């Protein structure tokens, strides 16, 4: 066992995207490139309650995206 957390990216491994899992080096399918996108360099042990509430109450993915907070509490 490695004794540490690993971030995984389920969007990878298709044409022009190679995000093979490695315990030595992180390999995400995509990194933030659009202004305003954030990539938090740590793993939350518990999900942000605001996010769970928004997902549970939203009627569409578009509504989720409109109402997500711009910053997570940590």
C-alpha positions as CSV (number, residue, x, y, z in Angstrom):
1,X,0.0,0.0,0.0
2,X,1.3,3.5,-0.9
3,X,0.0,5.3,2.2
4,X,-1.2,8.3,0.3
5,X,-4.1,9.5,-1.9
6,X,-4.1,9.6,-5.7
7,X,-6.3,11.8,-7.9
8,X,-7.9,10.0,-10.8
9,X,-9.4,11.5,-13.9
10,X,-12.1,9.4,-15.5
11,X,-12.2,11.6,-18.6
12,X,-9.1,10.3,-20.2
13,X,-7.7,7.5,-22.4
14,X,-9.3,8.3,-25.8
15,X,-8.0,9.9,-29.0
16,X,-5.4,12.5,-28.1
17,X,-5.9,12.1,-24.4
18,X,-3.6,9.9,-22.3
19,X,-4.3,9.9,-18.6
20,X,-2.9,6.6,-17.5
21,X,-2.9,5.9,-13.8
22,X,0.5,6.1,-12.1
23,X,1.5,6.0,-8.5
24,X,4.7,7.9,-9.3
25,X,3.4,10.8,-11.4
26,X,0.0,12.4,-11.7
27,X,-1.5,12.3,-15.1
28,X,-4.9,14.0,-15.5
29,X,-6.8,14.0,-18.8
30,X,-7.3,17.8,-18.7
31,X,-5.8,20.6,-16.6
32,X,-7.5,23.9,-16.1
33,X,-7.1,26.1,-19.2
34,X,-10.2,28.3,-19.1
35,X,-10.1,31.5,-17.0
36,X,-11.9,30.8,-13.8
37,X,-11.3,27.1,-13.7
38,X,-9.6,25.8,-10.6
39,X,-7.6,22.7,-9.8
40,X,-7.3,22.3,-6.1
41,X,-4.0,20.5,-5.3
42,X,-5.5,18.5,-2.4
43,X,-8.2,16.0,-1.8
44,X,-11.2,16.8,0.4
45,X,-12.0,14.1,2.9
46,X,-15.7,15.2,2.9
47,X,-17.6,16.9,0.1
48,X,-18.5,20.5,0.4
49,X,-22.1,20.6,1.8
50,X,-23.0,23.5,-0.6
51,X,-22.1,21.4,-3.6
52,X,-24.2,18.4,-2.4
53,X,-27.2,20.7,-1.8
54,X,-26.9,22.3,-5.2
55,X,-26.6,18.9,-7.0
56,X,-29.5,17.5,-5.0
57,X,-31.8,20.4,-5.7
58,X,-30.9,21.2,-9.3
59,X,-33.1,20.1,-12.2
60,X,-30.4,20.0,-14.9
61,X,-26.6,20.1,-15.3
62,X,-27.0,23.6,-16.6
63,X,-28.6,24.7,-13.4
64,X,-25.8,23.1,-11.4
65,X,-23.2,25.0,-13.4
66,X,-25.0,28.3,-12.9
67,X,-25.3,27.9,-9.2
68,X,-22.0,26.3,-8.2
69,X,-19.8,28.5,-5.9
70,X,-16.7,30.0,-7.4
71,X,-14.6,28.9,-4.4
72,X,-14.7,25.9,-2.1
73,X,-14.4,26.1,1.7
74,X,-11.3,24.4,3.0
